[in-house]
């Protein structure tokens, strides 16, 4: 394996590790510390996830494009921006990083809290509704990825925060209903570490379908002109991109 592929996999693993590590802790922080009820709320959980994504994209986007999400990578595959062989490296790294984070947390805070931080459907929510909500919110996420990070017309300084805020927005909308994963790795790692596999298929079907639709619509209907080779391959602005 050449150095470039190793660097990409390390970057994707670290970014996904950070998302799961911060996300699970944000959800369980109050109970773990025995803090007063209400100290952690939906907004704080949403912003913890969004900030984790924003800062990791800012730090590692130049290496791998900062996907940290199999659904985002799938969007690059279905639009022909990334070959399946390269995407497989991203998926291995993303799922690996998520699993390592969850296994570490199981040792540090206990399996109960990792299970509690694993996205699941709310009481009375049907799998079909969960799939639809995860698909729509992942559609928004991947659309923003393509509109802010891939499209060369977008200001290059915007994309980390734009993507992070979309994650926060989506979690504030559907967090209590589905857990607001928008990312198969966000569910897979904690599920593997805790054994909490309830409704697991929802968090693959919804995000992959929604991510593919978001990517295809932006690529075929909203994108203007061909991207540079660097942007097409990595998914984020190349250092030499001339963007305001």
N, C-alpha and C positions, 0 to 999 in steps of 0.2 A: 504494500500500500504506500503510495507516494505521500510526501509531506503535506501537500495541499489537502488531500483527503483526511489525513489525520487531524490537521488543524480544524477542518470543517466539523468533523465528528466531535472533537473536544469542545468546540464552541457551542454546538447544538446541545450537547449533553449538559454543559454548565448552565446554559440559559434555561433549559427545561428543569434541571435540578433546582434552580433558584425559584422558579414559578411554583413547583410543588412544595418545596420546603417552606417558603413564605406563605403560600396559600393555606396549607394545612394548619400551620401555626396560627395564622390570623383567625381561622375559624374556631380553633380550640383554645386560644390564649387565655380567655377569662376563666374558663373551667379549669384549665391546667394550673393556673396561679391561685385559684380560689378567690378571684376578684369579685367585686359586687356585680350582680346581674345587670346587664345593660351596658357595661363598659365597652363591649364589642358589639357593634351593630352592622347592619347590612352595608352601609356606606363605607365603614372602615375595612370590611372584608373585601369589598369591590375595589377600593383604592389600593389595598395591599397587593392584590393580583395585578391591577393595572400598572402600578409603579414598578413591580418586579419585571413585568414585560418591557416597560419603557426603558428602564435603566440597562437591562440586559441587551436590548436591541441597540441602544446607544453605544454600549461597550463592545459588543461582539458582532454587530451587523456588518462591519467591514470584513470580517472573516468568513461568515457563512450566509449572510443576508438576514440572520436573526429570525428564523422561522419559529423554532421552539414548539412546533405544533404539527402533527401529521396532516391535519386538514389543510393547513397553509401550504405545505409541501405538495400535497395532492393537487392543489390548485395550479401549481407550477407544472405538474406532470400533465394534467388534462389540457393545458394551453400550449403544450409543446415547448415550454421554456426550460424543462429539465428532463433528461432521460431517466427512465425508471431505475436504471442501474445506480445512478447517483442519488436518486430519491431514496433508494433502499438504505443507503448509508445514513441519510438524515433520519429516517424512521428508526433505525437501530439505535442511533445516538439519542434521539428524543425519548424513546421508550426506556432505554438504559438509564439515562439521567433521571427520569421520573421514578424509576424503580429504586435506584440508589438513594434518592432523597427520602422516599417513603420508608425504605428499610432502616435508614439511619434514624428517622423519626420514631419508628416502632421501638427502637432500642432506647431512645432518649425520653420519649413522653408516653410510650405505651401503645399497644395495638388498639385500645378502645378509642383513643383520640385520632389515630390515623383512620380508623373506620368512620368516625364522625366527620372527618374531613374529606371523605370520598363522596363525590357527587351522587345523588340519588333522587328519585322522584318524590315529590311531596305526597302527603296522604291524599288518596283519592285521585291522583293524577294518572291518567292512562298512558301506556307507552307510546301510543300514536301521537298524543298531544305533546309528550316529551320530545319525541323525534322532531315534530314540526317546530317547536320552540327552539331547540338546539340548532336546527337547520337554518332558521331565519336569522338567529343571532350570529351564527358562524358566517352566514352570507354577508352580513354587515361587516364582520371582522375582516374577511378576506377581500371584500370590496375596498375597504379602507387601506389594507396592505397594498393592493394594486394601485389605488389612486394616489397614495402618498409616498410609497417606497419604490414602486416600479415605474410609474409614469414619469418620464423625464421633465414634464411640465411643472411638477409639484416642487415647492421649495424644499431643498434637501434637509433643512433644519427641523422640519415639522414631523417627519414620519415616526420617530420613536414615541413621542407624546401622543400623536394622533392614534396610533395603534393601541397604546396603553390605555388611553381614555375610552376607546371603543370597548376594550375588555371590561373596564369598570362600568361603563354604561350598560352593557349586556348583563352583567351580574346583578346590577341594581334592578334590572327589569325582570329577570327570570330566576335569580338566585334561590328564592324561597320555593319555587315551583320545580325546578330540575337540578338545582345546584349550580347552574350556569357554567358548565364546563367549556363548551365551544372548542374542545381539544381532547381527542382520545387519550393522549398521554396523561392529561390531568386526572383522568379516571383510572387508567390502567395501572399506573405505579402504586397509588394508594390501595387499589383493589387487590393487587398481587401481594402487597405487604400485610394487609389486614384480613384478607379473605372475604371482603364485602363486595360480592359480585352482582348484587341485585340490579336488575335492569341494565346490565352492562352494555348490551347491544345498542341501546338508545344512544350511547355516547360515542359510538362509532358511526352508526347509520346517519344520524342527524348532522354532525359536523362534517362528515365527508361529502354528503349530498349538498349541504349548504355551501361549503367551501368551494366545491367544484362549480356550482352555479354562479357564485360571486366572481370567481376567476374568469369563467367563460364569458359572462356578460360584460365585464370590464374589458377583457382582451378583445372581444369581437365587436363590441358596440361603442365603447367609450374611449378606448386607447387611440391616440393619434400618432401615426408614424411608427416605424420600427424602433425597438429599443436598442441601445448599444449592446454589443456582445457581453460586456461585463455585467450589465444590469440583467440581461436575459439569463445568464448563467447563475448569478449569485442571489438575485432577488432584492438587492438593495442598491443604493447609489454607489457607483464606483468613485474612488477618491478624485478622479479627474473630471467628474461630471460638472458641467457648467450650469448650475442651477442657483437661482437667487436665494 
